[in-house]
Amino acid sequence: MDDIADKAKAGAGALIKSAEDMIDAMTKKIEAALADPKSLVPGGGMAACTASCYSKSVQTRLKAFGDDTSALVEALKKVADNVTKPMQELAAGLEQAMGQ
């Protein structure tokens, strides 16, 4: 019971923060690739000839993926905001029920 109360006190903030950190790291990698899309092109031969076309295609897809990632971060923040108060109420209820 104490473990549940402790987790309720902590809320979903730590979990959401961890997810946000991972998504931020991925977003930075995407932004780096967008800044230098030619770094994604394999070197030599035929690939060198098609680097411009390939990099534009990758850049377009990475931008869309980055936009989706940003939307996911915003959704996670909303979830965290919506969960925080109920978790605090749960913690208070558990404390009261346990007489602490």
N, CA, C and O of each residue as an XYZ file, in Angstrom:
400
protein
N       0.815     -1.188      0.000
C       0.000      0.000      0.000
C       0.865      1.261      0.000
O       0.566      2.238     -0.687
N       1.958      1.217      0.796
C       2.843      2.386      0.857
C       3.467      2.672     -0.505
O       3.630      3.826     -0.901
N       3.813      1.598     -1.212
C       4.421      1.755     -2.532
C       3.447      2.441     -3.487
O       3.836      3.312     -4.265
N       2.196      2.045     -3.420
C       1.180      2.652     -4.287
C       1.017      4.120     -3.928
O       0.911      4.972     -4.811
N       0.998      4.416     -2.635
C       0.870      5.807     -2.196
C       2.064      6.631     -2.669
O       1.896      7.765     -3.120
N       3.258      6.072     -2.570
C       4.455      6.785     -3.027
C       4.401      7.053     -4.525
O       4.747      8.143     -4.979
N       3.966      6.058     -5.288
C       3.870      6.239     -6.738
C       2.799      7.260     -7.086
O       2.958      8.040     -8.025
N       1.695      7.254     -6.320
C       0.642      8.232     -6.566
C       1.140      9.640     -6.268
O       0.803     10.585     -6.982
N       1.943      9.782     -5.211
C       2.515     11.085     -4.871
C       3.419     11.581     -5.997
O       3.374     12.747     -6.388
N       4.238     10.666     -6.506
C       5.173     11.030     -7.567
C       4.431     11.409     -8.847
O       4.903     12.235     -9.628
N       3.278     10.804     -9.049
C       2.488     11.094    -10.241
C       3.146     10.547    -11.493
O       4.091      9.761    -11.434
N       2.628     10.978    -12.612
C       3.145     10.519    -13.900
C       4.264     11.414    -14.396
O       4.794     11.208    -15.488
N       4.623     12.406    -13.598
C       5.617     13.383    -14.039
C       6.941     12.788    -14.439
O       7.504     13.169    -15.465
N       7.462     11.846    -13.640
C       8.765     11.252    -13.953
C       8.703     10.460    -15.255
O       9.615     10.527    -16.079
N       7.630      9.719    -15.427
C       7.468      8.928    -16.648
C       7.344      9.841    -17.863
O       7.980      9.608    -18.891
N       6.526     10.876    -17.737
C       6.336     11.815    -18.835
C       7.647     12.542    -19.134
O       7.991     12.745    -20.299
N       8.375     12.932    -18.096
C       9.658     13.622    -18.282
C      10.646     12.740    -19.026
O      11.356     13.205    -19.918
N      10.688     11.469    -18.659
C      11.583     10.528    -19.335
C      11.219     10.399    -20.809
O      12.093     10.408    -21.676
N       9.925     10.279    -21.088
C       9.477     10.169    -22.480
C       9.817     11.449    -23.250
O      10.261     11.393    -24.397
N       9.604     12.601    -22.607
C       9.922     13.864    -23.266
C      11.418     13.962    -23.564
O      11.805     14.432    -24.635
N      12.256     13.525    -22.632
C      13.706     13.563    -22.846
C      14.111     12.696    -24.036
O      14.938     13.100    -24.854
N      13.526     11.503    -24.127
C      13.852     10.618    -25.252
C      13.390     11.219    -26.575
O      14.097     11.145    -27.580
N      12.202     11.812    -26.568
C      11.687     12.421    -27.794
C      12.512     13.643    -28.164
O      12.770     13.874    -29.345
N      12.930     14.430    -27.178
C      13.792     15.585    -27.453
C      15.109     15.143    -28.090
O      15.587     15.772    -29.034
N      15.692     14.064    -27.574
C      16.942     13.558    -28.148
C      16.739     13.130    -29.599
O      17.573     13.414    -30.459
N      15.623     12.443    -29.866
C      15.332     12.010    -31.227
C      15.092     13.221    -32.128
O      15.528     13.234    -33.279
N      14.403     14.236    -31.608
C      14.139     15.445    -32.378
C      15.439     16.147    -32.758
O      15.573     16.655    -33.871
N      16.391     16.172    -31.835
C      17.693     16.794    -32.132
C      18.416     16.044    -33.241
O      19.063     16.663    -34.086
N      18.315     14.722    -33.249
C      18.943     13.936    -34.314
C      18.278     14.237    -35.654
O      18.946     14.341    -36.683
N      16.950     14.374    -35.627
C      16.227     14.689    -36.863
C      16.644     16.068    -37.362
O      16.896     16.254    -38.552
N      16.716     17.036    -36.443
C      17.112     18.387    -36.835
C      18.529     18.405    -37.406
O      18.806     19.136    -38.356
N      19.417     17.612    -36.836
C      20.784     17.533    -37.361
C      20.781     16.954    -38.776
O      21.518     17.422    -39.644
N      19.959     15.946    -39.001
C      19.867     15.355    -40.333
C      19.247     16.340    -41.320
O      19.645     16.393    -42.484
N      18.265     17.123    -40.850
C      17.657     18.123    -41.723
C      18.656     19.219    -42.081
O      18.639     19.740    -43.197
N      19.512     19.562    -41.149
C      20.515     20.589    -41.406
C      21.565     20.115    -42.409
O      22.109     20.921    -43.164
N      21.851     18.813    -42.422
C      22.841     18.253    -43.341
C      22.339     16.923    -43.902
O      22.872     15.868    -43.556
N      21.318     16.960    -44.765
C      20.730     15.718    -45.279
C      21.702     14.883    -46.109
O      21.516     13.672    -46.235
N      22.721     15.498    -46.669
C      23.687     14.736    -47.459
C      24.492     13.775    -46.598
O      25.090     12.826    -47.106
N      24.506     14.025    -45.285
C      25.217     13.113    -44.379
C      24.536     11.750    -44.309
O      25.138     10.776    -43.858
N      23.290     11.682    -44.753
C      22.548     10.421    -44.728
C      22.775      9.567    -45.971
O      22.425      8.388    -46.008
N      23.369     10.187    -46.983
C      23.561      9.491    -48.258
C      24.771      8.575    -48.174
O      25.848      9.005    -47.763
N      24.600      7.308    -48.564
C      25.763      6.425    -48.616
C      26.731      6.917    -49.694
O      26.306      7.415    -50.736
N      28.004      6.779    -49.442
C      29.002      7.336    -50.349
C      29.327      6.457    -51.538
O      29.099      5.247    -51.524
N      29.862      7.087    -52.560
C      30.427      6.393    -53.707
C      29.446      5.971    -54.781
O      28.240      5.873    -54.552
N      29.991      5.726    -55.947
C      29.274      5.164    -57.078
C      27.979      5.865    -57.445
O      27.902      7.090    -57.530
N      26.978      5.046    -57.657
C      25.673      5.521    -58.117
C      25.016      6.443    -57.094
O      24.319      7.389    -57.460
N      25.235      6.168    -55.835
C      24.609      6.980    -54.792
C      25.076      8.423    -54.856
O      24.307      9.338    -54.563
N      26.320      8.633    -55.234
C      26.848      9.987    -55.333
C      26.099     10.786    -56.394
O      25.905     11.992    -56.244
N      25.685     10.125    -57.447
C      24.960     10.795    -58.536
C      23.548     11.199    -58.124
O      23.012     12.198    -58.603
N      22.961     10.421    -57.242
C      21.573     10.682    -56.875
C      21.446     11.337    -55.495
O      20.352     11.390    -54.934
N      22.533     11.822    -54.960
C      22.542     12.377    -53.603
C      21.545     13.517    -53.438
O      20.843     13.570    -52.428
N      21.466     14.409    -54.381
C      20.581     15.562    -54.266
C      19.122     15.125    -54.182
O      18.380     15.579    -53.312
N      18.722     14.253    -55.082
C      17.333     13.766    -55.087
C      17.034     13.003    -53.808
O      15.991     13.195    -53.182
N      17.952     12.145    -53.433
C      17.776     11.325    -52.233
C      17.686     12.198    -50.984
O      16.830     11.983    -50.126
N      18.573     13.178    -50.890
C      18.594     14.013    -49.687
C      17.324     14.850    -49.573
O      16.828     15.064    -48.467
N      16.795     15.322    -50.685
C      15.545     16.082    -50.646
C      14.386     15.202    -50.191
O      13.535     15.637    -49.416
N      14.358     13.985    -50.669
C      13.307     13.052    -50.264
C      13.390     12.743    -48.776
O      12.385     12.752    -48.065
N      14.602     12.471    -48.323
C      14.808     12.173    -46.901
C      14.463     13.393    -46.063
O      13.828     13.276    -45.015
N      14.880     14.556    -46.522
C      14.619     15.785    -45.776
C      13.111     16.015    -45.627
O      12.645     16.378    -44.547
N      12.364     15.811    -46.680
C      10.907     15.982    -46.626
C      10.286     15.010    -45.632
O       9.432     15.393    -44.833
N      10.713     13.765    -45.684
C      10.155     12.756    -44.769
C      10.561     13.020    -43.325
O       9.750     12.851    -42.414
N      11.797     13.430    -43.108
C      12.248     13.738    -41.747
C      11.513     14.948    -41.181
O      11.202     14.984    -39.990
N      11.235     15.928    -42.020
C      10.488     17.097    -41.559
C       9.096     16.678    -41.107
O       8.627     17.114    -40.055
N       8.441     15.844    -41.886
C       7.105     15.359    -41.508
C       7.179     14.558    -40.213
O       6.325     14.696    -39.338
N       8.200     13.724    -40.101
C       8.382     12.935    -38.888
C       8.646     13.839    -37.686
O       8.127     13.599    -36.596
N       9.454     14.875    -37.890
C       9.730     15.839    -36.823
C       8.471     16.569    -36.386
O       8.272     16.812    -35.196
N       7.626     16.919    -37.339
C       6.362     17.574    -37.001
C       5.484     16.637    -36.178
O       4.857     17.061    -35.207
N       5.440     15.372    -36.562
C       4.661     14.389    -35.806
C       5.221     14.221    -34.395
O       4.469     14.088    -33.430
N       6.531     14.229    -34.290
C       7.179     14.094    -32.986
C       6.837     15.284    -32.094
O       6.555     15.112    -30.908
N       6.860     16.467    -32.650
C       6.497     17.662    -31.879
C       5.053     17.577    -31.397
O       4.748     17.957    -30.266
N       4.175     17.086    -32.245
C       2.775     16.924    -31.850
C       2.656     15.903    -30.726
O       1.843     16.069    -29.817
N       3.461     14.849    -30.786
C       3.449     13.834    -29.729
C       3.921     14.417    -28.405
O       3.347     14.114    -27.359
N       4.948     15.241    -28.434
C       5.441     15.888    -27.208
C       4.341     16.751    -26.601
O       4.121     16.720    -25.391
N       3.662     17.510    -27.425
C       2.575     18.355    -26.920
C       1.457     17.506    -26.318
O       0.888     17.867    -25.288
N       1.144     16.388    -26.954
C       0.112     15.495    -26.413
C       0.547     14.915    -25.070
O      -0.262     14.807    -24.149
N       1.823     14.543    -24.956
C       2.333     14.022    -23.681
C       2.253     15.072    -22.579
O       1.940     14.752    -21.432
N       2.533     16.311    -22.924
C       2.442     17.384    -21.926
C       1.000     17.550    -21.451
O       0.753     17.769    -20.265
N       0.055     17.445    -22.375
C      -1.358     17.554    -22.000
C      -1.764     16.399    -21.099
O      -2.492     16.590    -20.124
N      -1.292     15.200    -21.426
C      -1.592     14.037    -20.590
C      -1.035     14.243    -19.192
O      -1.711     13.964    -18.201
N       0.182     14.727    -19.112
C       0.798     14.968    -17.804
C      -0.017     15.982    -17.012
O      -0.251     15.804    -15.816
N      -0.444     17.037    -17.680
C      -1.256     18.045    -16.999
C      -2.589     17.461    -16.522
O      -3.059     17.782    -15.430
N      -3.188     16.607    -17.345
C      -4.474     16.016    -16.989
C      -4.369     14.956    -15.902
O      -5.343     14.711    -15.190
N      -3.221     14.330    -15.761
C      -3.042     13.246    -14.801
C      -2.552     13.749    -13.443
O      -2.787     13.103    -12.422
N      -1.886     14.877    -13.428
C      -1.258     15.354    -12.194
C      -2.256     15.544    -11.062
O      -2.039     15.031     -9.964
N      -3.333     16.262    -11.302
C      -4.299     16.528    -10.231
C      -4.951     15.243     -9.719
O      -5.005     15.054     -8.504
N      -5.452     14.341    -10.587
C      -6.035     13.101    -10.076
C      -5.035     12.255     -9.278
O      -5.412     11.615     -8.296
N      -3.766     12.249     -9.693
C      -2.755     11.491     -8.954
C      -2.527     12.106     -7.573
O      -2.358     11.382     -6.592
N      -2.523     13.416     -7.494
C      -2.366     14.076     -6.204
C      -3.565     13.788     -5.304
O      -3.409     13.571     -4.103
N      -4.757     13.789     -5.889
C      -5.960     13.475     -5.113
C      -5.929     12.028     -4.627
O      -6.338     11.737     -3.502
N      -5.447     11.130     -5.471
C      -5.316      9.735     -5.079
C      -4.335      9.600     -3.926
O      -4.599      8.876     -2.966
N      -3.216     10.285     -4.011
C      -2.223     10.236     -2.946
C      -2.804     10.758     -1.636
O      -2.588     10.171     -0.576
N      -3.537     11.855     -1.715
C      -4.144     12.426     -0.505
C      -5.175     11.456      0.082
O      -5.244     11.280      1.298
N      -5.964     10.837     -0.775
C      -6.961      9.867     -0.320
C      -6.316      8.657      0.330
O      -6.796      8.168      1.352
N      -5.245      8.178     -0.248
C      -4.532      7.021      0.331
C      -3.917      7.394      1.667
O      -3.968      6.607      2.612
N      -3.340      8.576      1.758
C      -2.755      9.019      3.026
C      -3.828      9.110      4.111
O      -3.627      8.698      5.253
N      -4.960      9.658      3.718
C      -6.061      9.812      4.672
C      -6.589      8.442      5.102
O      -6.872      8.232      6.281
N      -6.721      7.517      4.160
C      -7.226      6.200      4.466
C      -6.255      5.421      5.349
O      -6.670      4.594      6.161
N      -4.966      5.691      5.187
C      -3.962      4.981      5.980
C      -3.674      5.718      7.292
O      -2.882      5.244      8.107
N      -4.311      6.868      7.496
C      -4.159      7.602      8.731
C      -2.851      8.314      8.888
O      -2.377      8.485     10.011
N      -2.253      8.734      7.805
C      -0.942      9.421      7.879
C      -1.120     10.895      7.744
O      -0.141     11.641      7.780
